[in-house]
Amino acid sequence: MAMLSEKLRKIYTETGADALYTECDYLRRYLTGFYSTDGYVITDADKCVYVADSRYFEAAEKNLRGSGIEVVLGGKDVAYELLRGYKTLGIPFPIVSVSASCELTDAGYGLKDSMPAFQTAMIVKSGEEIAHVRRACEIAEEAFLLLLPELKEGMTESEAAALLEYNMRKLGASGTSFDTICAFGANGSVPHYETGNCKLKFGDIVLIDFGCKVNGYCSDITRTFLFGDDKKHGDFKKAYAEVYAAHELVKEKLTAGMTGREADEIARGYLRKAGLDRYFTHSLGHGIGLNIHEKPNLSPRSEGKLLNGMVFSDEPGVYLAGEFGIRIEDSVMLKDGKVVSFMNKTERNLVIL
């Protein structure tokens, strides 16, 4: 087992199967560091084999040289041939389709769930993973700062989102972490609003939730601001100050060892005192990594402990249907027991353009 990396060995051992059989794209990437839309990774006590088809074989061989991972040319038939001789296979139950799992059981394999072992490994980030997240956060913020002077009256939400995404790509991102949410005016009151063709007007509240990927790792940030001040936003400004205070309080009070529920309550409890908690309709945060939503959960029901090396969002929000929405979100991590934000270039205070 000397050839296996510590990460691979841990996931293999914890799953307790004769071999891991991994087809899911982001889990393949986590095991090997190589991204492809297709392929199979087979890991046993002694070796790890990446089965890549002709579209990816050359790149996979080049990228994985010296990693201890063997790259083999082929498709599913080759992967199945390599599985011969094993009795039990570790597969990620929540991700594998019923038909795919039936195919394996019909072939005589006993199946064990590898997902808990993957989640345990992935929830605490390595230094390399944190560096990728940090760069993705820097690019997102730099792209946002480039966008602000480009915003013009009459521009649609889709145009603004396209400019932001172009900026992120131009700065080196491989793509977006998720579909950019750009909401003008009252549209921000829908937490997961679908960006549309609403046009920007003087005095509009603008909410933009966005992020990008670097080497597969995501960033996630939301900024809410005013496009000019028409002096009609007294209630919005008061609510913004409370959401901002809740956001900052999380950074101050959240410590390693707390549960996700206790973390959520820092912000929710503050907004409750301000009489705004009923408008905070989602959880405080979620884990960020190869997926934009992963563990840990910072929600009213989460009893999972928050540990050093975990990366997650701090995103309290207040949404008044048909009026306005406010969300202030940073990607953060726990280091030395305290919250450290990856966002250091953009304002969290209310910006009026």
C-alpha positions, 0 to 999 in steps of 0.5 A: 500500500506504499504507492497509495497516497494517505488520502486514498488509503484512508478512504479505501480503509474506512469504506471496508470493501475489497476495492473502491469503484468510483465513476462520479466526476468530482469524486474521481477528481478528488481521488486523482487530482485529474478532471474528466467528464468520463472515466473510472477509478479503481482503488484496492489495498495496493494500487489505484488505476484510472481508466480513461477513454481516448478523449482523456487518455493522453492528458490523464497520463501526462497529469498523473505521471509520478503520482503512483496512479496507473492510467489505462486506456479504455471504457466501462468494459476495461473497468469491469475487467479490472474489477474481476476477482473482487467480492465487495465494491465501495461505491458512493450510494447517494450518487450512483443510479439504481440501474448502475448499482443493480448492474453491479449486484447482478454481476455478483458484487456486494456493495458498500457505501464509500460516501461517508469515507469521502465526506469525512476526508473532504470536509477538512481541506488540505493546504493545497485545496485551501490555496485553490479556494483562496485564488477562486475568491480573489478572482471573484472579488477582482471581477466584481470590482471591475464590474461596478464601473461598468454598470449602467442604467438600462443594462439587464440583469443578464448583461451584468451577469455576463460581464461579471462572468467574462471578468472571472474567466479573463482573470483565470477562472475555469468557469462559474461555481454556479449560475450567477444570481443578479437581481435588480430592485425587488427581485432580490427578495427571492433568495435563489432568483433566476437572473432575467431581463429586468433593466437597471434603474437609478435607485435600484437595490442590486443583489449579486450572488456569484463565484468561480472555480480554480482547479475545480475548487469553488468560491461563493460571495454575495454583495448587495448595494445601491445603484444610486441613492433616491432617498427612498430606502430607509427600511432597506438601509436599517435592515442592511445594517442589521444583516451586516452586523449579523455577518460580522458577529459570526466572524467574531463569535464562531469558534472551532468545536461549535456545532453548525446549529450553534453557528447559525444561531449566532446570526439568527439570534442577532436578527431575532433581537432586531425583529428580522429573524422571520425574514432570514429564510435559509441557513447561515452557511454551507461547506465549499470545495469541489462542490458549491454545496457540501458539508459542513452545514451551518443550519438550525438542525445541524449537530455536526462539529465545525473544525479547523480546516473546514471551508464554508459560507457566512451568509445571513440574509433578510428577504421581504417579499416584493420589497427587497432582499439583502444577503452578505456572503463571504467564503471563510475557513476555520484556522486556529479555532477562529474564522478567517475570511477569504474575502479581503478586497470588497466592502461589506458595508453598504456601497452606494454607486 
